[in-house]
Amino acid sequence: MNKLYKISLLSSILMMAASCTNDNILKYDYDKPTSIANQEEINAYSDLKSYIDRTASPNFKLGAGISLNDYVTKSLMYRLVNKNFDEITLGYEMKHGAIVQADGSLALDNVNKLLTTAKEANVSVFGHTLCWHANQNATYLNKLIAPDILSSTGPGWSLITANDFETADASNYQYNSNITASFTAVGQGAKGVGRALKLTNASVRTNEWDAQFYVKFSPGVQVGEKYRLTMDVRADAAATSPTQAQLNPGGYKHWDFFGVVPYSTTWTTYIKEITVTTEMATCNTIAFNLGKTATSFYYDNLKIEKYSATGSVQTKDKTPEQKKTIIGDALDKWITGMVKNCAPYVTAWDVVNEPMDDGKPYELKTGVGKLNMAGDEFYWQDYLGKDYAVEAFRLARKSGNPTDKLFINDYNLEYSTDKCKGLIQYVSYIESKGQKVDGIGTQMHIGINADKDKINTMFQLLAATGKLIKVSELDVAAGLKPTEADLKKQAEMYKYVVDMYVKYIPANQRYGITAWGLTDSKSDSSWLPGQNQGLWTLTYNRKPSYSSFAEGLKGVK
């Protein structure tokens, strides 16, 4: 290690301790004199926010993504952010999953501590985010719309279906065309009480299954399960009816299900317990073969039960209308409580985040049919419909400050022109329903080879809306093992994004740019692990991207 390098490194360490803007080693070789000179040139730059012309752009906010803990503990990151940025956005800690508790209450102490700390530093806070499908307390929300419990029992038999034939409800039975059905007079049912179902087979059929009575239930039986059939029966002439296992009425699967039912001319109670075999598996219909005897058969007090060694719970699903009301109330409680709490200091919100589908970019995302859904995923739109964003903006507007700026935000707008257009169409829809959308956020998690033409097109499309435009989560990934050339391309891309933002977005529409990649990510990070996407290294040394980003900010006028 040469003397000049030692002096440069010591200078960098001292500067880092004082200003939190420098560090030790970048990815390229510091032993090269050109690299030392380059680093000294980077270190000579001032704090990022100093390059913005505040006279020409007094409302432009240079933002930074940061964790709540890093900020409120006043870590090195806290000092770096305060020196270089105007505004902070939390990655997680202001979201539904972090705030809403198991009972629906809002835990706001940490957020309030953050707001106090930011206010003391004169750094604004961008609210992120109110209505999203990820990072939600999905356990709480799903519990709200879970089926209602009708009854709960211990080990034993639980009712699957039943019919006493006192009404015309035929939802759990039917018969084929060779059967004539009616009801007895009241008082002619089993034990002389009520009425019974009367099924008449007028003539002897070629096959016993040519005249069938079907009893339906759900779900279908599974191998090893135990069921019990109980019913009162009689006939005008002595008879028997073998039972078949069927997949829906008429869908024969096995010749035996609940045995052979005997009929006499007086009422008797038939009880049959079975253990489901492979041949019966998945069947959901008992077929009674009545074709061998020309007589009338009578049925009363029919029921099918299932045995549970651990007990059973009978439930009833909530209707879509009930779920819509419940989830609408939950959204109201969350947004109203959060925005009112933060209103004294937070004046801008990401109200609806990532609404558009990637595969169908003119349609909303949905969780319907999605496999392997994460534990914190919950799609408000699946319960509230297309107007879920209309309601979210209404709630945010009524709960905050009159001049709050309310945004809708999405990713890959610079990658998919259709997704950008789809988001813009959705903004128009929201406003057609009476709610104002102040701004559109574009995340811009990009790489060093991002398509520049598409970036230009995106900014032009967004500018044409007349809305405030915010680059909400900018980072440029350089890759796992970037070369010096890669770092140069990264630097150029950071500057290119700022230059095109300034070129295409009129000054009165520029809300600002938020840098998401402040430092590079560790190899085990949950976000862009090891992708070297930052303006600083992991140890807070400025990268070439820092100086190029600063050069871009000089154009914010």
Secondary structure as GFF3:
##gff-version 3
##sequence-region A 1 557
A	DSSP	alpha_helix	3	19	.	.	.	ID=ss1
A	DSSP	alpha_helix	33	43	.	.	.	ID=ss2
A	DSSP	three_ten_helix	48	51	.	.	.	ID=ss3
A	DSSP	beta_strand	61	66	.	.	.	ID=ss4
A	DSSP	alpha_helix	68	72	.	.	.	ID=ss5
A	DSSP	alpha_helix	76	84	.	.	.	ID=ss6
A	DSSP	beta_strand	87	90	.	.	.	ID=ss7
A	DSSP	alpha_helix	96	99	.	.	.	ID=ss8
A	DSSP	alpha_helix	109	121	.	.	.	ID=ss9
A	DSSP	beta_strand	124	131	.	.	.	ID=ss10
A	DSSP	alpha_helix	138	144	.	.	.	ID=ss11
A	DSSP	beta_strand	148	153	.	.	.	ID=ss12
A	DSSP	beta_strand	156	163	.	.	.	ID=ss13
A	DSSP	beta_strand	173	175	.	.	.	ID=ss14
A	DSSP	beta_strand	179	183	.	.	.	ID=ss15
A	DSSP	three_ten_helix	190	192	.	.	.	ID=ss16
A	DSSP	beta_strand	197	201	.	.	.	ID=ss17
A	DSSP	three_ten_helix	208	210	.	.	.	ID=ss18
A	DSSP	beta_strand	212	216	.	.	.	ID=ss19
A	DSSP	beta_strand	226	235	.	.	.	ID=ss20
A	DSSP	beta_strand	239	246	.	.	.	ID=ss21
A	DSSP	beta_strand	252	254	.	.	.	ID=ss22
A	DSSP	beta_strand	260	263	.	.	.	ID=ss23
A	DSSP	beta_strand	268	275	.	.	.	ID=ss24
A	DSSP	three_ten_helix	278	280	.	.	.	ID=ss25
A	DSSP	beta_strand	285	289	.	.	.	ID=ss26
A	DSSP	beta_strand	295	308	.	.	.	ID=ss27
A	DSSP	beta_strand	312	316	.	.	.	ID=ss28
A	DSSP	alpha_helix	320	342	.	.	.	ID=ss29
A	DSSP	beta_strand	348	353	.	.	.	ID=ss30
A	DSSP	alpha_helix	381	384	.	.	.	ID=ss31
A	DSSP	three_ten_helix	385	387	.	.	.	ID=ss32
A	DSSP	alpha_helix	388	399	.	.	.	ID=ss33
A	DSSP	beta_strand	405	410	.	.	.	ID=ss34
A	DSSP	alpha_helix	417	432	.	.	.	ID=ss35
A	DSSP	beta_strand	439	442	.	.	.	ID=ss36
A	DSSP	beta_strand	445	447	.	.	.	ID=ss37
A	DSSP	alpha_helix	452	463	.	.	.	ID=ss38
A	DSSP	beta_strand	468	477	.	.	.	ID=ss39
A	DSSP	alpha_helix	484	504	.	.	.	ID=ss40
A	DSSP	three_ten_helix	507	509	.	.	.	ID=ss41
A	DSSP	beta_strand	510	515	.	.	.	ID=ss42
A	DSSP	alpha_helix	544	553	.	.	.	ID=ss43
###
